[in-house]
Amino acid sequence: MAGTLYLVATPIGNLRDITFRAVEVLKAVDVIACEDTRHTRKLLNALEIDNKLVSYHDHNESERAVELTQMLAAGKSVAVVCDAGTPGINDPGFRLVQAAREAGATVVPIPGAVAFVNAAVASGLPTDALFFGGFLPAKTGERRRRLEELRDIPATLIFYEAPHRLIASLRDCLEVLGDRNASIARELTKLHEEIVTARLSKLIEQFENDTVRGEIVLTIDRMSEVDVAADTSDPSVVSRYRELIAAGAERKAAMKAVAKEFGLPRDKVYRLVQNIN
């Protein structure tokens, strides 16, 4: 019979977040596949686990998946871990899961920490519908296009972000999504954990002059009912645009000013005023 593939969640910071079941599995399997053998060896040493490690990461995923699948087909048990959190969430994993299932192996998730879930529940934003978008694109144009695609999704949006791109991403979110409620969760479960919830504009003010460090989760509220109404028909938006045009403002400048004043994306303002001379 084919073996078992275990997807084992590991702590995202605090080592005490490891589960009893995860420890039992990591001790019992034939091999542990991990992103960085040095990093995982430190975790295993702290847990007093001595087991075989092999690397499994973005650069060797295809070839290593074949080797691990062969082991599973031979009846061996394999545990997959990532450097922190749940394997397969923004990390390698799904290709091996596909191959394992095709080989007839049993796939067993061992639940534990997931950074974006912890950030969402601590944000104070709605959690009835969540959309996890991984990392936003690094380049401004691509990032804005991605936000445009996700703008109208009726769910709380969640992204991972690098510290050096945080302010640029917040500004693009404000411009494209409007001034929504949002949360920045930094260094979750670690000594300097910080969770701040406010309007995007206020978050920019708070963090733009700080040297932000650590791993960051950005959570953004969905479009409010007020914003939806403004997107389809809002005479106050149109009236304000007309006032600015009458005062001599250029169309583009007037739309930008109205968007900022009402906390709306510029393309929404454009749809409302596109037929106005």
Stockholm file with secondary structure:
# STOCKHOLM 1.0

chainA/1-277         MAGTLYLVATPIGNLRDITFRAVEVLKAVDVIACEDTRHTRKLLNALEIDNKLVSYHDHNESERAVELTQMLAAGKSVAVVCDAGTPGINDPGFRLVQAAREAGATVVPIPGAVAFVNAAVASGLPTDALFFGGFLPAKTGERRRRLEELRDIPATLIFYEAPHRLIASLRDCLEVLGDRNASIARELTKLHEEIVTARLSKLIEQFENDTVRGEIVLTIDRMSEVDVAADTSDPSVVSRYRELIAAGAERKAAMKAVAKEFGLPRDKVYRLVQNIN
#=GR chainA/1-277 SS CCCEEEEECBCSSCGGGCCHHHHHHHHHSSEEEESCHHHHHHHHHHTTCCCCEEECCTTTHHHHHHHHHHHHHTTCEEEECCSSBCTTSSSSCHHHHHHHHHTTCEEEEECCCCHHHHHHHHHTSCCSSEEEEEECCSSHHHHHHHHHHHTTCSSEEEEEECGGGHHHHHHHHHHHHCSCEEEEEESTTSTTCEEEEEEHHHHHHHHTTSCCCSCEEEEECCCCHHHHHHHHCCHHHHHHHHHHHHTTCCHHHHHHHHHHHHTCCHHHHHHHHTTCC
#=GC SS_cons         CCCEEEEECBCSSCGGGCCHHHHHHHHHSSEEEESCHHHHHHHHHHTTCCCCEEECCTTTHHHHHHHHHHHHHTTCEEEECCSSBCTTSSSSCHHHHHHHHHTTCEEEEECCCCHHHHHHHHHTSCCSSEEEEEECCSSHHHHHHHHHHHTTCSSEEEEEECGGGHHHHHHHHHHHHCSCEEEEEESTTSTTCEEEEEEHHHHHHHHTTSCCCSCEEEEECCCCHHHHHHHHCCHHHHHHHHHHHHTTCCHHHHHHHHHHHHTCCHHHHHHHHTTCC
//
